[in-house]
Amino acid sequence: MPVLNSDRIYIIGFMGSGKSTLGRRLAKVLGYNFIDTDQIIEEQVGMSISELFRQAGEKSFREMETRILRETTLSGKAVIATGGGMPCSDEHILLINTHGISIYLEANSAFLKQRLLQGKRQRPLMAGVTEDEMEGKIKKLLNDREPFYKQAHYTIPLPVESVETLIKSIGLGG
Ligand code: S3P
């Protein structure tokens, strides 16, 4: 593998895979800033992502994601937790992989369903999906998205043992 730019570490993966929680911990251990792209969007528009989907639609949200992603490529040392759909275009995964190290938090649909059922956060893509329908919906989305997620430099199966193990497996912190 060519030498990777480790100034930015992008955490990618499906909704509910724990990107923000792990990303925040990783940033703390490495002494990097922490950036959560969903949080930035919410702060900029002054409403929740769910509200933004309702008021402006998914297309506007995706356009904002493109702008925010481009901005992150100019940041100093940072761990960046991305929204679940952010890496899922040729342009976006290329930006991520060119400007930083990418880590895919890999999980199967049953695991993700449990996480999403436990989570308090509202996810507009799961709005109106019943518990019975959930796994099917996750499987379909995951199937569409894995070709992008799998382009990450590192694929880490969940659950992650510890941040320290993760740091070792991506060859940092030594
Ligand atoms: C989305 C995931 C969400 C958020 C938005 C769309 C997606 O982020 O960006 O609801 O397309 O998978 P999380 O992955 O942090 O839940």
Backbone and ligand atoms as CSV (ligand in chain L), in Angstrom:
chain,resi,resn,atom,element,x,y,z
A,1,MET,N,N,0.856,-1.194,0.000
A,1,MET,CA,C,0.000,0.000,0.000
A,1,MET,C,C,0.894,1.246,0.000
A,2,PRO,N,N,0.572,2.260,-0.826
A,2,PRO,CA,C,1.379,3.483,-0.805
A,2,PRO,C,C,1.286,4.147,0.572
A,3,VAL,N,N,2.225,5.046,0.864
A,3,VAL,CA,C,2.190,5.737,2.157
A,3,VAL,C,C,0.926,6.592,2.223
A,4,LEU,N,N,0.179,6.424,3.306
A,4,LEU,CA,C,-1.102,7.134,3.404
A,4,LEU,C,C,-0.930,8.429,4.186
A,5,ASN,N,N,-1.781,9.394,3.845
A,5,ASN,CA,C,-1.786,10.661,4.563
A,5,ASN,C,C,-2.585,10.469,5.857
A,6,SER,N,N,-1.882,10.482,6.979
A,6,SER,CA,C,-2.581,10.191,8.237
A,6,SER,C,C,-3.014,11.449,8.990
A,7,ASP,N,N,-3.021,12.607,8.321
A,7,ASP,CA,C,-3.491,13.829,8.987
A,7,ASP,C,C,-4.992,13.765,9.262
A,8,ARG,N,N,-5.689,13.088,8.371
A,8,ARG,CA,C,-7.129,12.951,8.557
A,8,ARG,C,C,-7.498,11.470,8.579
A,9,ILE,N,N,-8.322,11.117,9.545
A,9,ILE,CA,C,-8.774,9.732,9.629
A,9,ILE,C,C,-10.291,9.746,9.497
A,10,TYR,N,N,-10.778,9.197,8.412
A,10,TYR,CA,C,-12.219,9.183,8.142
A,10,TYR,C,C,-12.811,7.859,8.614
A,11,ILE,N,N,-13.835,7.958,9.461
A,11,ILE,CA,C,-14.536,6.759,9.913
A,11,ILE,C,C,-15.803,6.653,9.071
A,12,ILE,N,N,-15.929,5.537,8.365
A,12,ILE,CA,C,-17.106,5.372,7.505
A,12,ILE,C,C,-17.850,4.088,7.887
A,13,GLY,N,N,-19.100,4.027,7.497
A,13,GLY,CA,C,-19.883,2.824,7.778
A,13,GLY,C,C,-21.349,3.166,7.924
A,14,PHE,N,N,-22.133,2.132,8.101
A,14,PHE,CA,C,-23.593,2.258,8.121
A,14,PHE,C,C,-24.065,3.018,9.369
A,15,MET,N,N,-25.300,3.556,9.277
A,15,MET,CA,C,-25.930,4.171,10.454
A,15,MET,C,C,-25.911,3.172,11.605
A,16,GLY,N,N,-25.574,3.665,12.773
A,16,GLY,CA,C,-25.624,2.798,13.953
A,16,GLY,C,C,-24.347,2.009,14.187
A,17,SER,N,N,-23.341,2.195,13.336
A,17,SER,CA,C,-22.116,1.408,13.540
A,17,SER,C,C,-21.199,2.042,14.590
A,18,GLY,N,N,-21.576,3.188,15.107
A,18,GLY,CA,C,-20.805,3.784,16.209
A,18,GLY,C,C,-19.653,4.658,15.744
A,19,LYS,N,N,-19.792,5.239,14.563
A,19,LYS,CA,C,-18.711,6.049,13.992
A,19,LYS,C,C,-18.355,7.249,14.889
A,20,SER,N,N,-19.382,7.930,15.394
A,20,SER,CA,C,-19.108,9.137,16.189
A,20,SER,C,C,-18.478,8.778,17.534
A,21,THR,N,N,-19.014,7.776,18.193
A,21,THR,CA,C,-18.485,7.378,19.506
A,21,THR,C,C,-17.035,6.944,19.386
A,22,LEU,N,N,-16.771,6.058,18.438
A,22,LEU,CA,C,-15.406,5.565,18.269
A,22,LEU,C,C,-14.481,6.681,17.784
A,23,GLY,N,N,-14.985,7.487,16.872
A,23,GLY,CA,C,-14.187,8.576,16.317
A,23,GLY,C,C,-13.751,9.559,17.392
A,24,ARG,N,N,-14.684,9.868,18.286
A,24,ARG,CA,C,-14.367,10.818,19.362
A,24,ARG,C,C,-13.263,10.251,20.253
A,25,ARG,N,N,-13.387,8.951,20.580
A,25,ARG,CA,C,-12.369,8.309,21.435
A,25,ARG,C,C,-11.019,8.256,20.740
A,26,LEU,N,N,-11.055,7.919,19.466
A,26,LEU,CA,C,-9.821,7.812,18.690
A,26,LEU,C,C,-9.110,9.169,18.635
A,27,ALA,N,N,-9.895,10.223,18.420
A,27,ALA,CA,C,-9.328,11.571,18.343
A,27,ALA,C,C,-8.646,11.927,19.665
A,28,LYS,N,N,-9.296,11.574,20.751
A,28,LYS,CA,C,-8.757,11.907,22.071
A,28,LYS,C,C,-7.402,11.225,22.277
A,29,VAL,N,N,-7.355,9.924,21.959
A,29,VAL,CA,C,-6.112,9.175,22.169
A,29,VAL,C,C,-4.994,9.700,21.264
A,30,LEU,N,N,-5.340,10.049,20.037
A,30,LEU,CA,C,-4.309,10.507,19.094
A,30,LEU,C,C,-3.956,11.985,19.263
A,31,GLY,N,N,-4.785,12.713,20.033
A,31,GLY,CA,C,-4.575,14.158,20.165
A,31,GLY,C,C,-4.978,14.906,18.894
A,32,TYR,N,N,-5.930,14.357,18.151
A,32,TYR,CA,C,-6.451,14.996,16.937
A,32,TYR,C,C,-7.743,15.741,17.275
A,33,ASN,N,N,-8.140,16.682,16.420
A,33,ASN,CA,C,-9.483,17.264,16.552
A,33,ASN,C,C,-10.508,16.212,16.153
A,34,PHE,N,N,-11.734,16.437,16.597
A,34,PHE,CA,C,-12.806,15.528,16.182
A,34,PHE,C,C,-13.848,16.309,15.390
A,35,ILE,N,N,-14.215,15.768,14.233
A,35,ILE,CA,C,-15.219,16.411,13.378
A,35,ILE,C,C,-16.327,15.390,13.099
A,36,ASP,N,N,-17.561,15.818,13.334
A,36,ASP,CA,C,-18.709,14.947,13.040
A,36,ASP,C,C,-19.498,15.660,11.938
A,37,THR,N,N,-19.518,15.095,10.754
A,37,THR,CA,C,-20.076,15.838,9.610
A,37,THR,C,C,-21.580,16.108,9.783
A,38,ASP,N,N,-22.312,15.166,10.385
A,38,ASP,CA,C,-23.744,15.404,10.618
A,38,ASP,C,C,-23.941,16.584,11.564
A,39,GLN,N,N,-23.086,16.615,12.595
A,39,GLN,CA,C,-23.205,17.689,13.588
A,39,GLN,C,C,-22.923,19.055,12.942
A,40,ILE,N,N,-21.928,19.095,12.071
A,40,ILE,CA,C,-21.614,20.366,11.397
A,40,ILE,C,C,-22.811,20.829,10.568
A,41,ILE,N,N,-23.408,19.885,9.844
A,41,ILE,CA,C,-24.571,20.250,9.020
A,41,ILE,C,C,-25.704,20.761,9.914
A,42,GLU,N,N,-25.956,20.062,11.026
A,42,GLU,CA,C,-27.037,20.484,11.932
A,42,GLU,C,C,-26.771,21.886,12.473
A,43,GLU,N,N,-25.507,22.145,12.832
A,43,GLU,CA,C,-25.180,23.482,13.360
A,43,GLU,C,C,-25.357,24.543,12.279
A,44,GLN,N,N,-24.938,24.220,11.061
A,44,GLN,CA,C,-25.023,25.229,9.993
A,44,GLN,C,C,-26.463,25.573,9.618
A,45,VAL,N,N,-27.336,24.556,9.607
A,45,VAL,CA,C,-28.716,24.854,9.189
A,45,VAL,C,C,-29.632,25.160,10.381
A,46,GLY,N,N,-29.113,24.900,11.592
A,46,GLY,CA,C,-29.899,25.191,12.791
A,46,GLY,C,C,-31.095,24.279,12.958
A,47,MET,N,N,-30.995,23.072,12.450
A,47,MET,CA,C,-32.076,22.091,12.670
A,47,MET,C,C,-31.488,20.690,12.627
A,48,SER,N,N,-32.259,19.719,13.073
A,48,SER,CA,C,-31.772,18.338,13.060
A,48,SER,C,C,-31.747,17.814,11.619
A,49,ILE,N,N,-30.979,16.743,11.395
A,49,ILE,CA,C,-30.920,16.146,10.053
A,49,ILE,C,C,-32.331,15.698,9.620
A,50,SER,N,N,-33.101,15.164,10.571
A,50,SER,CA,C,-34.467,14.721,10.235
A,50,SER,C,C,-35.306,15.891,9.737
A,51,GLU,N,N,-35.189,17.014,10.459
A,51,GLU,CA,C,-35.944,18.205,10.081
A,51,GLU,C,C,-35.482,18.708,8.709
A,52,LEU,N,N,-34.166,18.657,8.490
A,52,LEU,CA,C,-33.611,19.104,7.207
A,52,LEU,C,C,-34.155,18.240,6.048
A,53,PHE,N,N,-34.197,16.921,6.269
A,53,PHE,CA,C,-34.766,16.028,5.243
A,53,PHE,C,C,-36.218,16.419,4.959
A,54,ARG,N,N,-36.965,16.707,6.054
A,54,ARG,CA,C,-38.393,17.042,5.875
A,54,ARG,C,C,-38.559,18.362,5.145
A,55,GLN,N,N,-37.756,19.353,5.541
A,55,GLN,CA,C,-37.973,20.701,4.987
A,55,GLN,C,C,-37.336,20.915,3.618
A,56,ALA,N,N,-36.116,20.361,3.445
A,56,ALA,CA,C,-35.382,20.676,2.204
A,56,ALA,C,C,-35.201,19.453,1.305
A,57,GLY,N,N,-35.400,18.260,1.863
A,57,GLY,CA,C,-35.275,17.041,1.059
A,57,GLY,C,C,-33.871,16.451,1.112
A,58,GLU,N,N,-33.792,15.184,0.737
A,58,GLU,CA,C,-32.509,14.470,0.821
A,58,GLU,C,C,-31.467,15.066,-0.128
A,59,LYS,N,N,-31.933,15.543,-1.296
A,59,LYS,CA,C,-30.979,16.049,-2.294
A,59,LYS,C,C,-30.178,17.223,-1.715
A,60,SER,N,N,-30.873,18.140,-1.032
A,60,SER,CA,C,-30.174,19.294,-0.425
A,60,SER,C,C,-29.180,18.817,0.617
A,61,PHE,N,N,-29.607,17.820,1.407
A,61,PHE,CA,C,-28.706,17.285,2.432
A,61,PHE,C,C,-27.445,16.715,1.781
A,62,ARG,N,N,-27.621,15.954,0.695
A,62,ARG,CA,C,-26.454,15.347,0.025
A,62,ARG,C,C,-25.530,16.422,-0.556
A,63,GLU,N,N,-26.115,17.525,-1.034
A,63,GLU,CA,C,-25.276,18.615,-1.559
A,63,GLU,C,C,-24.456,19.250,-0.434
A,64,MET,N,N,-25.093,19.366,0.715
A,64,MET,CA,C,-24.354,19.910,1.867
A,64,MET,C,C,-23.232,18.964,2.257
A,65,GLU,N,N,-23.520,17.663,2.202
A,65,GLU,CA,C,-22.474,16.681,2.537
A,65,GLU,C,C,-21.256,16.849,1.634
A,66,THR,N,N,-21.497,17.081,0.345
A,66,THR,CA,C,-20.377,17.240,-0.595
A,66,THR,C,C,-19.531,18.437,-0.183
A,67,ARG,N,N,-20.206,19.542,0.142
A,67,ARG,CA,C,-19.470,20.754,0.523
A,67,ARG,C,C,-18.674,20.534,1.811
A,68,ILE,N,N,-19.322,19.921,2.796
A,68,ILE,CA,C,-18.643,19.696,4.084
A,68,ILE,C,C,-17.456,18.739,3.889
A,69,LEU,N,N,-17.662,17.701,3.098
A,69,LEU,CA,C,-16.567,16.743,2.871
A,69,LEU,C,C,-15.365,17.451,2.247
A,70,ARG,N,N,-15.635,18.295,1.246
A,70,ARG,CA,C,-14.528,19.029,0.611
A,70,ARG,C,C,-13.801,19.886,1.644
A,71,GLU,N,N,-14.574,20.510,2.543
A,71,GLU,CA,C,-13.946,21.353,3.572
A,71,GLU,C,C,-13.066,20.533,4.514
A,72,THR,N,N,-13.500,19.328,4.846
A,72,THR,CA,C,-12.695,18.522,5.784
A,72,THR,C,C,-11.325,18.187,5.201
A,73,THR,N,N,-11.233,18.140,3.883
A,73,THR,CA,C,-9.948,17.766,3.274
A,73,THR,C,C,-8.890,18.844,3.515
A,74,LEU,N,N,-9.335,20.027,3.951
A,74,LEU,CA,C,-8.404,21.127,4.212
A,74,LEU,C,C,-8.082,21.256,5.702
A,75,SER,N,N,-8.674,20.396,6.517
A,75,SER,CA,C,-8.499,20.540,7.967
A,75,SER,C,C,-7.108,20.074,8.395
A,76,GLY,N,N,-6.739,20.470,9.622
A,76,GLY,CA,C,-5.507,19.939,10.210
A,76,GLY,C,C,-5.768,18.509,10.684
A,77,LYS,N,N,-4.937,18.040,11.587
A,77,LYS,CA,C,-5.087,16.659,12.044
A,77,LYS,C,C,-6.463,16.459,12.684
A,78,ALA,N,N,-7.229,15.549,12.118
A,78,ALA,CA,C,-8.590,15.349,12.626
A,78,ALA,C,C,-9.080,13.943,12.351
A,79,VAL,N,N,-9.911,13.469,13.285
A,79,VAL,CA,C,-10.678,12.247,13.043
A,79,VAL,C,C,-12.052,12.730,12.607
A,80,ILE,N,N,-12.528,12.206,11.480
A,80,ILE,CA,C,-13.782,12.684,10.914
A,80,ILE,C,C,-14.802,11.555,10.860
A,81,ALA,N,N,-15.865,11.694,11.662
A,81,ALA,CA,C,-16.956,10.716,11.613
A,81,ALA,C,C,-17.925,11.191,10.540
A,82,THR,N,N,-18.129,10.373,9.528
A,82,THR,CA,C,-18.967,10.771,8.396
A,82,THR,C,C,-20.398,10.251,8.586
A,83,GLY,N,N,-21.356,10.871,7.915
A,83,GLY,CA,C,-22.704,10.315,7.874
A,83,GLY,C,C,-22.661,9.016,7.066
A,84,GLY,N,N,-23.606,8.103,7.346
A,84,GLY,CA,C,-23.579,6.780,6.710
A,84,GLY,C,C,-23.558,6.793,5.179
A,85,GLY,N,N,-24.153,7.838,4.587
A,85,GLY,CA,C,-24.221,7.864,3.123
A,85,GLY,C,C,-23.095,8.674,2.490
A,86,MET,N,N,-22.317,9.353,3.312
A,86,MET,CA,C,-21.340,10.302,2.773
A,86,MET,C,C,-20.306,9.685,1.813
A,87,PRO,N,N,-19.745,8.511,2.113
A,87,PRO,CA,C,-18.707,7.998,1.206
A,87,PRO,C,C,-19.250,7.333,-0.057
A,88,CYS,N,N,-20.590,7.319,-0.197
A,88,CYS,CA,C,-21.180,6.447,-1.212
A,88,CYS,C,C,-21.355,7.087,-2.587
A,89,SER,N,N,-20.298,7.666,-3.096
A,89,SER,CA,C,-20.244,8.076,-4.504
A,89,SER,C,C,-18.783,7.980,-4.896
A,90,ASP,N,N,-18.536,7.849,-6.197
A,90,ASP,CA,C,-17.143,7.721,-6.652
A,90,ASP,C,C,-16.331,8.941,-6.231
A,91,GLU,N,N,-16.948,10.127,-6.371
A,91,GLU,CA,C,-16.218,11.357,-6.022
A,91,GLU,C,C,-15.877,11.389,-4.531
A,92,HIS,N,N,-16.856,11.027,-3.698
A,92,HIS,CA,C,-16.641,11.157,-2.256
A,92,HIS,C,C,-15.617,10.165,-1.715
A,93,ILE,N,N,-15.697,8.924,-2.150
A,93,ILE,CA,C,-14.742,7.940,-1.601
A,93,ILE,C,C,-13.328,8.271,-2.092
A,94,LEU,N,N,-13.240,8.822,-3.288
A,94,LEU,CA,C,-11.925,9.213,-3.799
A,94,LEU,C,C,-11.354,10.383,-2.978
A,95,LEU,N,N,-12.210,11.360,-2.669
A,95,LEU,CA,C,-11.761,12.495,-1.839
A,95,LEU,C,C,-11.253,11.986,-0.493
A,96,ILE,N,N,-12.035,11.097,0.104
A,96,ILE,CA,C,-11.679,10.555,1.423
A,96,ILE,C,C,-10.345,9.823,1.351
A,97,ASN,N,N,-10.227,8.946,0.374
A,97,ASN,CA,C,-9.021,8.119,0.313
A,97,ASN,C,C,-7.780,8.882,-0.133
A,98,THR,N,N,-7.983,10.019,-0.786
A,98,THR,CA,C,-6.831,10.811,-1.209
A,98,THR,C,C,-6.331,11.699,-0.078
A,99,HIS,N,N,-7.269,12.160,0.755
A,99,HIS,CA,C,-6.878,13.147,1.775
A,99,HIS,C,C,-6.699,12.565,3.158
A,100,GLY,N,N,-6.903,11.290,3.299
A,100,GLY,CA,C,-6.737,10.710,4.629
A,100,GLY,C,C,-6.744,9.198,4.607
A,101,ILE,N,N,-6.762,8.668,5.823
A,101,ILE,CA,C,-6.890,7.219,5.993
A,101,ILE,C,C,-8.369,6.948,6.227
A,102,SER,N,N,-8.899,5.913,5.597
A,102,SER,CA,C,-10.312,5.593,5.827
A,102,SER,C,C,-10.445,4.260,6.557
A,103,ILE,N,N,-11.392,4.259,7.484
A,103,ILE,CA,C,-11.645,3.049,8.274
A,103,ILE,C,C,-13.128,2.713,8.156
A,104,TYR,N,N,-13.407,1.532,7.666
A,104,TYR,CA,C,-14.807,1.080,7.562
A,104,TYR,C,C,-15.139,0.225,8.780
A,105,LEU,N,N,-16.127,0.650,9.544
A,105,LEU,CA,C,-16.594,-0.157,10.676
A,105,LEU,C,C,-17.644,-1.126,10.126
A,106,GLU,N,N,-17.239,-2.370,10.020
A,106,GLU,CA,C,-18.080,-3.355,9.323
A,106,GLU,C,C,-18.989,-4.108,10.297
A,107,ALA,N,N,-20.266,-4.220,9.906
A,107,ALA,CA,C,-21.211,-4.970,10.743
A,107,ALA,C,C,-22.287,-5.563,9.844
A,108,ASN,N,N,-22.900,-6.658,10.312
A,108,ASN,CA,C,-23.968,-7.240,9.493
A,108,ASN,C,C,-25.323,-6.621,9.862
A,109,SER,N,N,-26.335,-6.982,9.082
A,109,SER,CA,C,-27.631,-6.315,9.242
A,109,SER,C,C,-28.278,-6.597,10.605
A,110,ALA,N,N,-28.077,-7.795,11.158
A,110,ALA,CA,C,-28.694,-8.109,12.450
A,110,ALA,C,C,-28.090,-7.229,13.546
A,111,PHE,N,N,-26.777,-7.098,13.517
A,111,PHE,CA,C,-26.068,-6.259,14.491
A,111,PHE,C,C,-26.542,-4.798,14.371
A,112,LEU,N,N,-26.615,-4.321,13.140
A,112,LEU,CA,C,-26.993,-2.924,12.918
A,112,LEU,C,C,-28.435,-2.666,13.347
A,113,LYS,N,N,-29.292,-3.644,13.095
A,113,LYS,CA,C,-30.691,-3.481,13.499
A,113,LYS,C,C,-30.763,-3.271,15.018
A,114,GLN,N,N,-30.061,-4.102,15.781
A,114,GLN,CA,C,-30.070,-3.958,17.243
A,114,GLN,C,C,-29.572,-2.584,17.654
A,115,ARG,N,N,-28.486,-2.156,17.028
A,115,ARG,CA,C,-27.928,-0.842,17.358
A,115,ARG,C,C,-28.926,0.275,17.043
A,116,LEU,N,N,-29.581,0.149,15.896
A,116,LEU,CA,C,-30.514,1.211,15.498
A,116,LEU,C,C,-31.747,1.226,16.396
A,117,LEU,N,N,-32.162,0.041,16.862
A,117,LEU,CA,C,-33.321,-0.010,17.750
A,117,LEU,C,C,-32.989,0.589,19.115
A,118,GLN,N,N,-31.732,0.401,19.530
A,118,GLN,CA,C,-31.321,0.951,20.838
A,118,GLN,C,C,-31.080,2.458,20.781
A,119,GLY,N,N,-30.657,2.939,19.613
A,119,GLY,CA,C,-30.246,4.347,19.496
A,119,GLY,C,C,-31.401,5.294,19.700
A,120,LYS,N,N,-31.092,6.436,20.296
A,120,LYS,CA,C,-32.146,7.418,20.546
A,120,LYS,C,C,-32.281,8.374,19.363
A,121,ARG,N,N,-31.209,8.434,18.559
A,121,ARG,CA,C,-31.198,9.419,17.472
A,121,ARG,C,C,-32.189,9.025,16.364
A,122,GLN,N,N,-32.864,10.037,15.826
A,122,GLN,CA,C,-33.788,9.771,14.726
A,122,GLN,C,C,-33.017,9.662,13.421
A,123,ARG,N,N,-33.365,8.668,12.626
A,123,ARG,CA,C,-32.717,8.541,11.321
A,123,ARG,C,C,-33.784,8.643,10.237
A,124,PRO,N,N,-33.715,9.713,9.435
A,124,PRO,CA,C,-34.774,9.912,8.441
A,124,PRO,C,C,-34.916,8.744,7.467
A,125,LEU,N,N,-33.813,8.047,7.165
A,125,LEU,CA,C,-33.922,6.934,6.211
A,125,LEU,C,C,-34.653,5.738,6.818
A,126,MET,N,N,-34.797,5.738,8.148
A,126,MET,CA,C,-35.501,4.635,8.817
A,126,MET,C,C,-36.896,5.077,9.286
A,127,ALA,N,N,-37.252,6.326,8.973
A,127,ALA,CA,C,-38.555,6.825,9.409
A,127,ALA,C,C,-39.658,6.012,8.731
A,128,GLY,N,N,-40.623,5.581,9.498
A,128,GLY,CA,C,-41.754,4.833,8.943
A,128,GLY,C,C,-41.446,3.376,8.646
A,129,VAL,N,N,-40.227,2.923,8.964
A,129,VAL,CA,C,-39.881,1.509,8.739
A,129,VAL,C,C,-40.191,0.759,10.036
A,130,THR,N,N,-41.005,-0.292,9.949
A,130,THR,CA,C,-41.355,-1.026,11.165
A,130,THR,C,C,-40.185,-1.919,11.577
A,131,GLU,N,N,-40.256,-2.411,12.811
A,131,GLU,CA,C,-39.167,-3.271,13.302
A,131,GLU,C,C,-39.000,-4.502,12.398
A,132,ASP,N,N,-40.126,-5.037,11.938
A,132,ASP,CA,C,-40.064,-6.224,11.068
A,132,ASP,C,C,-39.421,-5.926,9.718
A,133,GLU,N,N,-39.660,-4.731,9.239
A,133,GLU,CA,C,-39.129,-4.376,7.907
A,133,GLU,C,C,-37.657,-3.945,7.960
A,134,MET,N,N,-37.206,-3.660,9.175
A,134,MET,CA,C,-35.916,-2.987,9.330
A,134,MET,C,C,-34.734,-3.767,8.750
A,135,GLU,N,N,-34.663,-5.059,9.067
A,135,GLU,CA,C,-33.485,-5.802,8.617
A,135,GLU,C,C,-33.416,-5.854,7.092
A,136,GLY,N,N,-34.592,-6.005,6.458
A,136,GLY,CA,C,-34.630,-6.037,4.990
A,136,GLY,C,C,-34.146,-4.718,4.403
A,137,LYS,N,N,-34.581,-3.642,5.017
A,137,LYS,CA,C,-34.202,-2.302,4.552
A,137,LYS,C,C,-32.683,-2.095,4.720
A,138,ILE,N,N,-32.176,-2.527,5.878
A,138,ILE,CA,C,-30.727,-2.391,6.138
A,138,ILE,C,C,-29.946,-3.215,5.108
A,139,LYS,N,N,-30.405,-4.477,4.886
A,139,LYS,CA,C,-29.694,-5.356,3.937
A,139,LYS,C,C,-29.597,-4.713,2.562
A,140,LYS,N,N,-30.706,-4.130,2.134
A,140,LYS,CA,C,-30.728,-3.553,0.793
A,140,LYS,C,C,-29.773,-2.366,0.686
A,141,LEU,N,N,-29.874,-1.468,1.679
A,141,LEU,CA,C,-29.001,-0.276,1.669
A,141,LEU,C,C,-27.528,-0.672,1.776
A,142,LEU,N,N,-27.286,-1.671,2.645
A,142,LEU,CA,C,-25.905,-2.129,2.859
A,142,LEU,C,C,-25.336,-2.718,1.573
A,143,ASN,N,N,-26.168,-3.453,0.892
A,143,ASN,CA,C,-25.765,-4.053,-0.374
A,143,ASN,C,C,-25.378,-2.976,-1.398
A,144,ASP,N,N,-26.177,-1.891,-1.416
A,144,ASP,CA,C,-25.883,-0.794,-2.355
A,144,ASP,C,C,-24.605,-0.047,-1.951
A,145,ARG,N,N,-24.363,0.008,-0.644
A,145,ARG,CA,C,-23.276,0.861,-0.154
A,145,ARG,C,C,-21.950,0.150,0.026
A,146,GLU,N,N,-22.004,-1.165,0.193
A,146,GLU,CA,C,-20.744,-1.870,0.468
A,146,GLU,C,C,-19.669,-1.674,-0.592
A,147,PRO,N,N,-20.043,-1.580,-1.878
A,147,PRO,CA,C,-18.981,-1.351,-2.870
A,147,PRO,C,C,-18.160,-0.092,-2.546
A,148,PHE,N,N,-18.772,0.887,-1.893
A,148,PHE,CA,C,-18.037,2.097,-1.511
A,148,PHE,C,C,-17.312,1.878,-0.177
A,149,TYR,N,N,-18.048,1.371,0.798
A,149,TYR,CA,C,-17.434,1.142,2.123
A,149,TYR,C,C,-16.185,0.259,1.993
A,150,LYS,N,N,-16.284,-0.739,1.116
A,150,LYS,CA,C,-15.179,-1.709,1.006
A,150,LYS,C,C,-13.930,-1.124,0.355
A,151,GLN,N,N,-14.047,0.099,-0.171
A,151,GLN,CA,C,-12.850,0.744,-0.729
A,151,GLN,C,C,-12.008,1.414,0.361
A,152,ALA,N,N,-12.486,1.333,1.608
A,152,ALA,CA,C,-11.721,1.943,2.714
A,152,ALA,C,C,-10.347,1.295,2.809
A,153,HIS,N,N,-9.400,2.051,3.318
A,153,HIS,CA,C,-8.054,1.487,3.495
A,153,HIS,C,C,-8.071,0.337,4.500
A,154,TYR,N,N,-8.907,0.482,5.534
A,154,TYR,CA,C,-8.981,-0.560,6.563
A,154,TYR,C,C,-10.436,-0.921,6.817
A,155,THR,N,N,-10.700,-2.218,6.923
A,155,THR,CA,C,-12.033,-2.676,7.306
A,155,THR,C,C,-11.904,-3.310,8.681
A,156,ILE,N,N,-12.633,-2.760,9.643
A,156,ILE,CA,C,-12.535,-3.250,11.022
A,156,ILE,C,C,-13.887,-3.847,11.408
A,157,PRO,N,N,-13.941,-5.170,11.655
A,157,PRO,CA,C,-15.222,-5.758,12.036
A,157,PRO,C,C,-15.639,-5.329,13.441
A,158,LEU,N,N,-16.915,-5.071,13.613
A,158,LEU,CA,C,-17.434,-4.691,14.935
A,158,LEU,C,C,-17.791,-5.946,15.730
A,159,PRO,N,N,-17.761,-5.898,17.046
A,159,PRO,CA,C,-17.372,-4.749,17.851
A,159,PRO,C,C,-15.856,-4.574,17.890
A,160,VAL,N,N,-15.425,-3.331,18.056
A,160,VAL,CA,C,-13.994,-3.035,18.153
A,160,VAL,C,C,-13.544,-3.342,19.579
A,161,GLU,N,N,-12.451,-4.069,19.703
A,161,GLU,CA,C,-11.970,-4.487,21.034
A,161,GLU,C,C,-11.600,-3.263,21.886
A,162,SER,N,N,-10.743,-2.420,21.356
A,162,SER,CA,C,-10.376,-1.190,22.065
A,162,SER,C,C,-9.799,-0.212,21.047
A,163,VAL,N,N,-9.773,1.040,21.440
A,163,VAL,CA,C,-9.216,2.053,20.540
A,163,VAL,C,C,-7.734,1.779,20.306
A,164,GLU,N,N,-7.074,1.290,21.349
A,164,GLU,CA,C,-5.637,1.001,21.234
A,164,GLU,C,C,-5.393,-0.087,20.180
A,165,THR,N,N,-6.219,-1.132,20.193
A,165,THR,CA,C,-6.066,-2.191,19.179
A,165,THR,C,C,-6.309,-1.622,17.789
A,166,LEU,N,N,-7.322,-0.764,17.711
A,166,LEU,CA,C,-7.640,-0.159,16.421
A,166,LEU,C,C,-6.445,0.652,15.911
A,167,ILE,N,N,-5.854,1.430,16.791
A,167,ILE,CA,C,-4.716,2.264,16.402
A,167,ILE,C,C,-3.573,1.385,15.882
A,168,LYS,N,N,-3.351,0.262,16.572
A,168,LYS,CA,C,-2.296,-0.645,16.116
A,168,LYS,C,C,-2.643,-1.223,14.748
A,169,SER,N,N,-3.913,-1.613,14.568
A,169,SER,CA,C,-4.253,-2.269,13.296
A,169,SER,C,C,-4.186,-1.312,12.106
A,170,ILE,N,N,-4.241,-0.005,12.373
A,170,ILE,CA,C,-4.084,0.918,11.240
A,170,ILE,C,C,-2.652,1.464,11.163
A,171,GLY,N,N,-1.784,0.883,11.977
A,171,GLY,CA,C,-0.360,1.216,11.878
A,171,GLY,C,C,-0.001,2.595,12.381
A,172,LEU,N,N,-0.816,3.132,13.318
A,172,LEU,CA,C,-0.490,4.446,13.905
A,172,LEU,C,C,-0.081,4.258,15.361
A,173,GLY,N,N,0.389,5.341,15.932
A,173,GLY,CA,C,0.634,5.367,17.371
A,173,GLY,C,C,1.861,4.606,17.798
A,174,GLY,N,N,2.692,4.194,16.849
A,174,GLY,CA,C,3.887,3.453,17.225
A,174,GLY,C,C,5.051,4.382,17.258
L,1,S3P,C1,C,-27.492,8.734,6.678
L,1,S3P,C2,C,-26.878,8.531,7.903
L,1,S3P,C3,C,-26.956,9.497,9.006
L,1,S3P,C4,C,-27.233,10.911,8.472
L,1,S3P,C5,C,-28.418,10.909,7.568
L,1,S3P,C6,C,-28.267,9.979,6.370
L,1,S3P,C7,C,-27.352,7.720,5.624
L,1,S3P,O1,O,-25.741,9.492,9.732
L,1,S3P,O2,O,-26.107,11.396,7.781
L,1,S3P,O3,O,-29.520,10.533,8.342
L,1,S3P,O4,O,-27.590,8.022,4.447
L,1,S3P,O5,O,-26.949,6.572,5.965
L,1,S3P,P1,P,-25.295,8.288,10.734
L,1,S3P,O6,O,-24.609,7.260,9.898
L,1,S3P,O7,O,-24.343,8.968,11.664
L,1,S3P,O8,O,-26.523,7.796,11.389
